[in-house]
């Protein structure tokens, strides 16, 4: 989005799919690489116990320690590149993925309430997660992680206005 969003909910453009801010890539890389590293460390014990020779175990351990964090880095870049959101007069939409693409549409009339979450890593990068709770039981909440914290608040406020407008109609 913009570097300096205005104070009104009208600051969020309503046309077209919006990318996440570049800081979201930093968050995704940190989380995915650390997750890969933790899994790799957990794999070292079985590797050490099951490999017949010490040299083979060392080679396998090194491969795992390089491969899993690298996979995390690759996935983080894909997650960032292929996540888009859109807000229009009908409601909120979220598109994720490239090979397996999913597009979720939440009509404003189905929104029950909205939450903003700020975990410690998100706060470090001035990001937030918007959670849109919907009517129904299947996938009753849609979450978008990596939004700029100011844009997330504006998006929440804009959706809340749409809910209020639907209730008044």
C-alpha positions in Angstrom: 0.0 0.0 0.0 1.1 3.6 0.5 4.0 4.7 2.7 1.7 7.1 4.6 -1.9 6.2 4.6 -4.4 8.9 5.3 -6.6 8.9 8.4 -9.8 8.0 6.5 -11.1 4.6 5.5 -11.3 6.0 1.9 -7.5 5.8 1.7 -7.7 2.1 0.7 -8.1 1.8 -3.1 -11.2 -0.2 -4.0 -10.1 -1.3 -7.5 -7.7 -4.1 -8.2 -5.7 -6.6 -6.2 -3.4 -5.2 -3.5 0.0 -6.7 -2.7 1.4 -7.0 0.8 4.0 -4.4 1.8 7.7 -5.4 1.3 8.2 -5.7 5.1 5.8 -8.8 5.0 8.5 -10.6 3.0 10.9 -10.1 5.9 8.3 -11.5 8.3 7.6 -14.5 6.1 11.3 -15.3 5.6 12.1 -15.1 9.3 9.2 -17.4 10.3 9.7 -19.9 7.5 13.5 -20.1 7.8 13.3 -20.5 11.5 10.6 -23.2 11.2 12.7 -25.0 8.6 15.7 -24.8 10.9 13.8 -26.2 13.9 12.5 -29.1 11.9 16.0 -29.7 10.6 17.4 -29.8 14.1 14.7 -32.2 15.1 15.7 -34.5 12.2 19.3 -34.7 13.4 18.6 -37.2 16.1 17.0 -39.8 13.8 19.8 -39.2 11.2 22.5 -39.8 13.9 20.8 -42.9 15.2 19.8 -44.5 11.8 22.8 -43.8 9.6 25.3 -46.7 9.4 28.4 -44.6 9.3 29.4 -41.3 10.9 30.5 -39.8 7.5 27.1 -40.6 6.0 25.3 -39.2 9.0 27.3 -36.0 8.8 26.6 -35.6 5.1 22.9 -36.2 5.6 22.7 -33.9 8.6 24.4 -31.1 6.6 22.1 -31.7 3.7 19.0 -31.4 6.0 20.4 -28.3 7.7 20.8 -26.6 4.4 17.8 -27.9 2.6 15.0 -27.3 5.1 15.8 -23.6 5.8 16.3 -23.1 2.1 12.9 -24.5 1.4 11.5 -22.1 4.0 13.1 -19.2 2.2 11.7 -20.3 -1.1 8.2 -20.8 0.4 8.3 -17.4 2.1 9.1 -15.7 -1.3 6.2 -17.5 -2.9 3.9 -16.7 0.0 4.7 -13.0 -0.4 4.6 -12.9 -4.2 1.3 -14.7 -4.5 -0.8 -13.2 -1.7 -3.2 -10.4 -2.8 -6.2 -8.8 -1.2 -9.0 -6.6 -2.5 -11.8 -4.5 -1.0 -14.7 -3.4 -3.1 -18.3 -2.4 -2.6 -19.3 -6.1 -2.3 -16.8 -7.0 0.4 -13.4 -8.4 1.0 -11.4 -10.9 -1.2 -8.2 -12.8 -0.6 -6.1 -14.6 -3.3 -3.3 -16.9 -2.4 -1.1 -19.3 -4.3 0.0 -19.8 -7.8 0.1 -23.5 -8.6 -2.8 -24.2 -6.2 -4.6 -20.9 -6.2 -7.4 -20.1 -3.8 -9.6 -17.1 -3.9 -11.8 -16.4 -0.9 -14.6 -13.9 -1.2 -16.3 -12.5 1.9 -19.5 -10.5 1.1 -19.9 -7.6 3.5 -23.3 -9.0 4.5 -21.6 -12.1 5.9 -19.0 -10.4 8.1 -19.8 -10.8 11.8 -16.8 -9.0 13.4 -13.3 -8.0 12.7 -10.1 -8.5 14.7 -6.6 -7.1 14.3 -3.7 -9.2 15.7 -0.2 -8.0 16.3 2.2 -10.8 17.3 5.7 -9.9 18.5 7.3 -10.5 15.1 4.6 -8.5 13.4 5.1 -5.6 15.8 8.8 -5.7 15.0 8.0 -5.1 11.3 4.9 -2.8 11.9 2.6 -5.4 10.4 -0.7 -6.9 11.5 -3.1 -9.8 10.8 -6.6 -8.9 9.9 -9.1 -11.6 10.9 -12.6 -11.4 9.2 -15.1 -13.5 11.1 -18.0 -14.6 9.0 -21.4 -16.1 9.5 -21.5 -19.9 9.1 -19.3 -22.8 10.3 -17.1 -23.8 7.4 -14.0 -21.7 7.3 -15.8 -19.1 9.5 -12.8 -16.8 9.7 -10.5 -15.5 7.0 -7.0 -14.3 8.1 -4.6 -12.1 6.2 -1.1 -11.9 7.7 1.4 -9.3 6.7 -0.7 -6.2 6.2 0.9 -2.8 7.1 -0.5 -2.1 10.6 -2.0 1.3 9.5 -3.5 -0.2 6.4 -4.9 -3.1 8.4 -6.7 -0.7 10.7 -8.1 1.2 7.7 -9.2 -2.0 6.1 -10.9 -3.0 9.3 -12.6 0.4 9.6 -13.8 0.3 5.9 -15.2 -3.2 6.3 -16.9 -2.1 9.6 -18.5 0.8 7.7 -19.8 -1.6 5.0 -21.3 -3.8 7.7 -23.0 -0.8 9.3 -24.3 0.4 5.9 -25.7 -3.1 5.3 -27.4 -3.1 8.7 -29.0 0.3 8.0 -30.3 -0.8 4.6 
